[in-house]
Amino acid sequence: MLGELDRAEIARRLPHAGSMSLLDRVLTCNESGIRCSATSHQDPDNPLRGERGLDALAGIEYAAQAAALHGSLLHETATPRNGALAAVKNVVIAKEWLSDAGDELLIDATLLHGDPAGGIFSFAVHAVNGAAKGVANSGETTILIGQFTLMFVDNIPRSPS
């Protein structure tokens, strides 16, 4: 579908601003999924970081941003859409902290089912070090895997007032 996208183009397509925009690059994207990279897990000012570091569960937010970006690229939306995770399941954590996971994170989000209201994605967050950067499955350590349902906020039914 497309080649690499940089941080500025990613920021234009997501509703996150400043340091909450976690992704650096889109490495690959097609109809079935997306692979992004990030180094913000090493930033001491990462807004998801606690006193002890950046918990591996923060990887879910990295994957959710990748999934939202996938939707933006797939459907060429003019403006960023706000979304919410409606469900998260089958999460397996292999390493406790993202903050000491490696030089770069590789984030995969695979679309299992999609419609105008959102989508169901499987995801994986991997760490790579040094020379292995960007090389598929070379030197990658899996940190976190799972599945989530992403719903666009404008499609979430509201209860009557």
C-alpha positions as CSV (number, residue, x, y, z in Angstrom):
1,M,0.0,0.0,0.0
2,L,2.8,2.5,0.9
3,G,6.3,2.9,1.9
4,E,7.8,4.5,5.0
5,L,6.0,7.4,6.7
6,D,7.8,9.8,9.1
7,R,6.8,11.2,12.5
8,A,5.3,14.4,11.1
9,E,3.0,12.6,8.7
10,I,2.0,10.2,11.5
11,A,1.2,13.2,13.8
12,R,-1.0,14.7,11.2
13,R,-3.1,11.5,11.0
14,L,-3.6,10.8,14.7
15,P,-5.5,12.9,17.4
16,H,-2.5,12.6,19.8
17,A,-0.3,15.6,20.3
18,G,3.2,16.3,21.5
19,S,4.9,13.6,23.5
20,M,1.7,11.5,23.5
21,S,2.3,10.8,19.8
22,L,4.4,7.7,20.4
23,L,5.2,6.4,16.9
24,D,8.2,7.4,14.8
25,R,7.8,5.7,11.5
26,V,5.5,3.4,9.4
27,L,7.7,0.7,8.0
28,T,5.0,-1.3,6.1
29,C,1.3,-1.0,5.6
30,N,-1.2,-3.0,3.6
31,E,-4.9,-3.8,3.8
32,S,-4.3,-6.5,6.5
33,G,-2.0,-4.6,8.8
34,I,0.7,-2.2,9.7
35,R,4.2,-2.2,11.2
36,C,5.5,0.9,12.9
37,S,8.7,1.7,14.9
38,A,9.2,3.9,18.0
39,T,11.9,5.0,20.3
40,S,9.8,7.1,22.6
41,H,9.8,4.2,25.2
42,Q,13.3,5.4,26.1
43,D,12.2,9.0,26.7
44,P,12.3,9.9,30.4
45,D,9.5,12.4,29.7
46,N,7.2,9.8,28.1
47,P,3.7,10.6,29.5
48,L,3.0,7.0,30.2
49,R,6.1,6.5,32.3
50,G,5.8,5.9,36.0
51,E,8.4,6.3,38.7
52,R,9.9,2.8,38.0
53,G,9.8,3.1,34.2
54,L,7.5,2.4,31.3
55,D,5.3,-0.7,32.0
56,A,5.0,-3.2,29.2
57,L,1.2,-2.7,29.3
58,A,1.9,0.8,27.8
59,G,2.6,-1.3,24.6
60,I,-1.1,-1.6,24.2
61,E,-1.3,2.2,23.6
62,Y,1.5,1.9,21.1
63,A,-0.4,-0.8,19.2
64,A,-3.7,1.2,19.4
65,Q,-2.0,4.2,17.8
66,A,-0.6,1.9,15.1
67,A,-4.1,0.5,14.5
68,A,-5.7,3.9,14.3
69,L,-3.0,5.0,11.9
70,H,-3.7,1.9,9.8
71,G,-7.4,2.9,9.6
72,S,-6.4,6.5,8.6
73,L,-4.1,5.2,5.8
74,L,-6.6,2.5,4.7
75,H,-9.6,4.9,4.5
76,E,-7.7,8.1,3.8
77,T,-9.5,10.1,6.4
78,A,-9.2,13.9,6.1
79,T,-9.0,14.5,9.9
80,P,-7.9,12.3,12.8
81,R,-10.7,10.4,14.5
82,N,-10.9,9.9,18.2
83,G,-11.1,6.3,19.3
84,A,-11.4,4.1,22.4
85,L,-10.4,0.6,23.2
86,A,-13.7,-1.2,23.8
87,A,-12.0,-4.5,24.8
88,V,-8.6,-5.9,25.3
89,K,-8.0,-9.7,25.6
90,N,-5.5,-12.5,25.3
91,V,-2.7,-10.3,26.4
92,V,0.6,-12.1,27.1
93,I,3.5,-10.1,28.6
94,A,7.0,-11.5,28.1
95,K,9.0,-8.6,29.7
96,E,7.8,-6.3,32.5
97,W,9.2,-3.0,31.3
98,L,9.3,-1.3,27.8
99,S,11.7,1.3,29.1
100,D,14.6,-1.2,29.2
101,A,13.4,-3.3,26.2
102,G,15.9,-2.2,23.6
103,D,16.9,0.5,21.2
104,E,13.7,0.5,19.1
105,L,10.2,-1.0,19.4
106,L,8.5,-2.6,16.4
107,I,4.8,-2.5,16.7
108,D,2.5,-4.8,14.5
109,A,-1.2,-4.4,14.3
110,T,-3.1,-6.9,12.2
111,L,-6.7,-6.2,11.2
112,L,-8.9,-9.2,11.9
113,H,-12.2,-7.5,11.3
114,G,-13.0,-3.9,10.3
115,D,-16.1,-1.8,9.6
116,P,-16.9,2.0,9.7
117,A,-17.3,1.8,13.5
118,G,-13.8,0.5,14.2
119,G,-12.0,-2.8,14.1
120,I,-10.6,-5.9,15.9
121,F,-6.9,-6.1,15.8
122,S,-4.3,-8.6,17.0
123,F,-1.0,-6.9,18.0
124,A,2.6,-7.5,18.9
125,V,5.3,-5.3,20.3
126,H,8.9,-6.3,19.8
127,A,12.2,-4.8,20.9
128,V,15.3,-4.7,18.6
129,N,18.8,-3.6,19.3
130,G,21.5,-2.0,17.1
131,A,22.2,-3.6,13.8
132,A,18.9,-5.6,13.7
133,K,16.7,-2.5,13.4
134,G,14.1,-2.8,10.7
135,V,15.1,-6.4,9.7
136,A,12.0,-8.5,10.0
137,N,12.3,-11.2,12.8
138,S,16.1,-10.6,13.1
139,G,17.1,-9.9,16.6
140,E,13.5,-9.2,17.7
141,T,12.4,-10.0,21.2
142,T,8.6,-10.1,21.7
143,I,7.5,-8.0,24.7
144,L,3.7,-8.1,24.4
145,I,1.0,-9.7,22.3
146,G,-2.8,-9.6,22.4
147,Q,-6.0,-8.5,20.8
148,F,-8.2,-5.4,21.1
149,T,-11.3,-3.9,19.7
150,L,-10.9,-0.2,18.6
151,M,-14.1,1.8,18.3
152,F,-14.2,5.3,16.9
153,V,-15.8,7.6,19.5
154,D,-18.2,9.2,17.0
155,N,-19.6,5.6,16.5
156,I,-20.0,4.7,20.2
157,P,-23.8,4.8,21.1
158,R,-24.6,7.3,23.8
159,S,-27.3,6.7,26.4
160,P,-30.2,9.2,26.1
161,S,-29.9,12.2,28.4
